């Protein structure tokens, strides 16, 4: 019989109040608070907080203050990634961010879904107390993706290598590599080509 954690990571409906879940969310919330109170100059302290919490935190990567982690342990960040202010990671399932990605301010990575039927969505109870039924799906950003400010990335989305997501977009479906995509829902406008190169930088 699967544990609730196994159901969670397999993208199945699960109960979100197993003791380890409650403990991990508390750790992630506390780490978020401590991290956001550090100074940018406290590089070693900031790096250790992220290394201890996240699934992986790559070399030369940076997360600005205002970040919020849900579990933390399901976040995998590559090398040379820049994450701007006030980014939220609802990481019930894996969130994988490839090397050299740029994440704008106010971005939401949302792996969870809840039931559509109201009576199924409301508070339930098991041996651990109250819980809300939930399902979580992976979010994957391949290398060299740029996500503009105030973008929402929905459950199960994969954004291909070199793609750009315009500010304010809501990404509900996969985006192919080297695409410029914008809107709500986010749609591909065109491919990014050599004609976009500015040169001499």
C-alpha positions as CSV (number, residue, x, y, z in Angstrom):
1,X,0.0,0.0,0.0
2,X,1.4,3.4,-1.0
3,X,2.1,6.0,1.6
4,X,0.6,9.5,1.1
5,X,4.2,10.7,0.3
6,X,4.4,8.1,-2.5
7,X,1.0,9.1,-3.8
8,X,2.1,12.8,-3.8
9,X,5.2,12.2,-5.7
10,X,3.4,9.9,-8.2
11,X,1.0,12.7,-9.1
12,X,-2.0,10.9,-7.5
13,X,-4.6,12.2,-5.1
14,X,-3.3,12.3,-1.5
15,X,-3.9,13.5,2.0
16,X,-1.6,16.3,2.9
17,X,-1.3,15.9,6.7
18,X,1.1,12.9,7.2
19,X,3.5,13.9,10.0
20,X,6.5,14.2,7.8
21,X,4.6,16.6,5.5
22,X,3.6,18.8,8.4
23,X,7.1,18.8,9.7
24,X,8.7,19.5,6.2
25,X,6.3,22.4,5.5
26,X,7.1,23.9,8.9
27,X,10.9,23.6,8.1
28,X,10.4,25.2,4.7
29,X,8.3,28.0,6.1
30,X,10.8,28.7,8.9
31,X,13.7,28.5,6.4
32,X,11.9,31.0,4.1
33,X,11.5,33.4,7.0
34,X,15.1,33.1,8.2
35,X,16.5,33.4,4.6
36,X,14.4,36.5,3.9
37,X,15.8,38.2,7.0
38,X,19.4,37.7,5.9
39,X,21.5,40.4,4.2
40,X,22.7,39.8,0.7
41,X,26.3,40.0,2.0
42,X,25.7,37.0,4.2
43,X,26.5,34.7,1.4
44,X,27.7,31.7,3.4
45,X,24.7,31.7,5.6
46,X,22.3,32.1,2.7
47,X,24.0,29.3,0.7
48,X,23.9,26.9,3.7
49,X,20.2,27.5,4.3
50,X,19.4,26.7,0.7
51,X,21.7,23.7,0.5
52,X,20.2,22.2,3.6
53,X,16.6,22.7,2.5
54,X,16.4,22.3,-1.3
55,X,16.8,19.1,-3.3
56,X,19.7,20.7,-5.2
57,X,21.1,24.2,-5.4
58,X,23.6,24.7,-8.2
59,X,26.8,26.6,-8.3
60,X,26.7,30.4,-8.8
61,X,22.9,30.5,-8.5
62,X,21.1,33.2,-6.6
63,X,17.7,33.7,-4.9
64,X,16.6,37.2,-3.9
65,X,14.7,37.9,-0.7
66,X,10.9,37.4,-0.5
67,X,11.1,33.8,-1.6
68,X,8.6,31.3,-0.1
69,X,9.1,27.5,-0.1
70,X,6.3,25.0,0.5
71,X,8.3,21.8,1.1
72,X,11.7,23.0,-0.3
73,X,13.0,19.4,-0.7
74,X,11.4,19.0,-4.1
75,X,13.1,22.0,-5.7
76,X,16.1,21.3,-7.9
77,X,17.9,24.4,-9.2
78,X,20.8,24.2,-11.7
79,X,23.9,26.3,-12.1
80,X,24.0,30.0,-12.8
81,X,20.3,30.5,-12.1
82,X,19.0,33.9,-11.1
83,X,15.7,34.1,-9.2
84,X,14.4,37.6,-8.5
85,X,12.3,38.9,-5.6
86,X,9.1,37.4,-4.2
87,X,9.1,34.0,-6.0
88,X,6.8,31.3,-4.6
89,X,7.5,27.6,-4.9
90,X,4.5,25.3,-4.1
91,X,6.6,22.2,-4.5
92,X,4.5,19.3,-3.4
93,X,6.0,17.6,-6.5
94,X,9.3,18.3,-8.1
95,X,10.2,21.7,-9.6
96,X,13.3,21.5,-11.7
97,X,15.0,24.6,-13.0
98,X,17.8,24.1,-15.5
99,X,21.1,25.9,-15.8
100,X,21.3,29.6,-16.7
101,X,17.5,30.2,-16.2
102,X,16.3,33.7,-15.3
103,X,13.2,34.0,-13.1
104,X,11.5,37.4,-12.8
105,X,10.0,38.9,-9.7
106,X,6.6,37.6,-8.4
107,X,6.7,34.3,-10.2
108,X,4.5,31.4,-8.9
109,X,5.4,27.8,-9.4
110,X,2.2,25.9,-8.6
111,X,2.4,22.1,-8.6
112,X,-0.9,21.5,-6.7
113,X,-4.5,20.9,-7.9
114,X,-7.6,20.4,-5.8
115,X,-10.9,18.6,-6.7
116,X,-13.4,20.5,-8.8
117,X,-16.4,19.3,-6.8
118,X,-16.9,21.5,-3.7
119,X,-17.8,18.7,-1.3
120,X,-14.6,16.9,-2.3
121,X,-12.5,20.0,-2.0
122,X,-13.5,21.0,1.5
123,X,-11.8,19.9,4.8
124,X,-11.6,16.2,5.4
125,X,-10.3,14.2,8.4
126,X,-8.1,11.2,9.0
127,X,-6.1,9.8,11.9
128,X,-3.8,12.8,11.8
129,X,-6.6,15.4,11.8
130,X,-7.8,17.8,9.1
131,X,-6.5,17.7,5.5
132,X,-7.4,19.0,2.1
133,X,-7.4,16.5,-0.8
134,X,-4.7,17.4,-3.3
135,X,-2.8,16.3,-6.4
136,X,0.6,17.7,-7.5
137,X,2.4,17.5,-10.8
138,X,6.0,18.2,-11.8
139,X,7.1,21.5,-13.3
140,X,10.2,21.5,-15.5
141,X,12.2,24.3,-16.9
142,X,15.0,23.3,-19.3
143,X,18.2,25.2,-19.6
144,X,18.3,28.9,-20.6
145,X,14.7,29.7,-20.0
146,X,13.7,33.3,-19.1
147,X,10.4,33.7,-17.2
148,X,9.2,37.3,-16.9
149,X,7.7,39.0,-13.9
150,X,4.4,37.9,-12.3
151,X,4.1,34.7,-14.3
152,X,2.2,31.7,-13.0
153,X,3.3,28.3,-14.0
154,X,0.6,25.7,-13.5
155,X,0.9,22.0,-12.6
156,X,2.5,19.5,-15.0
157,X,4.1,22.2,-17.3
158,X,7.4,21.8,-19.1
159,X,9.1,24.8,-20.7
160,X,11.6,24.0,-23.3
161,X,15.3,25.1,-23.6
162,X,15.8,28.7,-24.5
163,X,12.1,29.7,-24.3
164,X,10.9,33.1,-23.0
165,X,7.7,33.5,-21.1
166,X,6.3,37.1,-21.2
167,X,5.5,39.0,-18.0
168,X,2.1,38.3,-16.5
169,X,1.5,35.1,-18.4
170,X,-0.3,32.0,-17.0
171,X,1.4,28.9,-18.4
172,X,-1.1,26.0,-18.5
173,X,0.5,23.9,-21.2
174,X,4.0,22.8,-22.4
175,X,6.0,25.5,-24.2
176,X,8.4,24.3,-27.0
177,X,12.2,25.1,-27.0
178,X,13.3,28.6,-28.3
179,X,9.7,30.0,-28.3
180,X,8.5,33.4,-27.3
181,X,5.2,32.8,-25.4
182,X,2.8,35.3,-23.7
183,X,-0.7,35.6,-22.4
184,X,-3.4,34.1,-20.3
185,X,-3.5,31.3,-21.2
186,X,0.1,31.5,-22.4
187,X,0.5,30.8,-26.1
188,X,3.5,30.7,-28.5
189,X,3.8,33.9,-30.5
190,X,6.8,32.9,-32.5
191,X,10.1,31.2,-32.5
192,X,13.3,32.9,-31.3
193,X,15.8,33.0,-34.2
194,X,19.3,34.4,-35.1
195,X,17.5,37.6,-36.2
196,X,16.9,38.3,-32.5
197,X,20.6,38.4,-31.8
198,X,21.8,41.9,-30.7
199,X,25.5,41.1,-30.9
200,X,28.5,42.9,-29.4
201,X,27.7,42.3,-25.7
